[in-house]
Amino acid sequence: QVQLVESGGGLVQAGGSLRLSCAASGRTFSIYSISWVRQAPGKERDFVAAITWTGDSTYYADSVKGRFTVIRDNPNNMVYLQMNSLKPEDTAAYYCAASITTLYEYDYWGQGTQVTVSS
């Protein structure tokens, strides 16, 4: 089992920044990648960004490229999502998800953290 705990959400004005954290524990050696996925009210969950557990590859949705950066902290089993130039359309619940074998197939989820961007 892998446990994931997100933190760092909040309310920010458009143009501002937030950094989300995802703490992984348990069988972390089995993780292939960690993704950030968001869900706005009334919408489906959307992929935001991902990083392989080794930290050598990153992936981004077109909507966040150039604004968001996903970072891996190896010694502490942490993954961060640095979000800059936030827009109201970034408002959503943000989840980190662990994949064991395939990048976009999620085996474990955190509880989520809310990000609200005011205009």
N, C-alpha and C positions, 0 to 999 in steps of 0.2 A: 504494500500500500504506500501511496504517496499522499502527504497532506500539504495543502497550499493555503496560505493566509495572505490576503491582500490588505494593503493600507495605503493611506495618502490621498484619498479622494477629498473633495470639498467643493466650495463655491468660489469661483474666480471670474473676474471680468474678461470679456473678449480681449484677446491680445496678450493675456497673461500666461503664466506657466504653472504646471503642477508636476510632481514626480510621484508616480505610483510605485509601490514596492510589493513584491511577491516573495514570501518566505517559503521555501520548500523543505520538507522534512520527511523522514521515513526512508523508503528504499530509493533514494535519489540516484543511486548508481544505475537504476533501470531507466532513467529518463532519457529520451532522445531529444526532445525540444520542449520549450515553454512558449506558449502563445498568449497574447492579450486579445481578448474578444470583448466586444461591447454590445449592449442591447439598450436601445432607446425605447421609451414607452410606446407600446402598440406595434413595435417592429421586431423583426427577427434578429437573432444574434449575428453580428458581422465581425469578420476577422479584422484585426488592427495591425498586429505585428508579431513576429516570432523570432526566437533565437535558438540555435542548437545548444544543447547542454555543454558542449565543448566550447561554445562561444565563437566558433569560426565562421558561422553563417547567420545572416539576418535577413528578414523578409518583412515587407511593409505593404499595406494596402495603399493604392494610389492616392486615396483621400488624405493620407497622413504623411506621405513622403516629403521629406524636407522639413517637417515640423516635429515629428516624433522620433525618438531614438530609443531602441531597446538595448539594455546593457546587462551583462552577466557578471556577477561577483562570485568567482569560483570558491574561494575559501569559506564563504559564509552561506553558500547555497541560496543566494538572493538573485532575483531578476528585477530590474527596474524599467519603468517606462517613463522617460522624460518627455513631457508634452509641452511644447512651446507654441506661441502664436495661436492660442486656443480660440475656437470659434463656437458660437452657440450650437451649431450642428454637431459638435463633439459631445454635447450633453448626453449622458448615458450611464448605465451601470457597467463598470469595467470588471472583467473577470480574467484571472490567469488560469491557464489550463495546461496540463502536462500531457505530452504524447509519449507513448512508450515505443512505438514502432514507426508511425507515419505522421508526417508533419501536421496535416490538417485533420487527423483523427484523434480526438481528445479522450483520454482515459480517466483523468482526474480533474476536478474543478475546485477552485476556491469559492468563497461565499460571496465575493463581489464587493466593490466599493463604488460609491456614487460620485460622479463628476458632473457638476452643473456649471455651465458657462453662461453668464448673463451678458446681454447686449448693451 
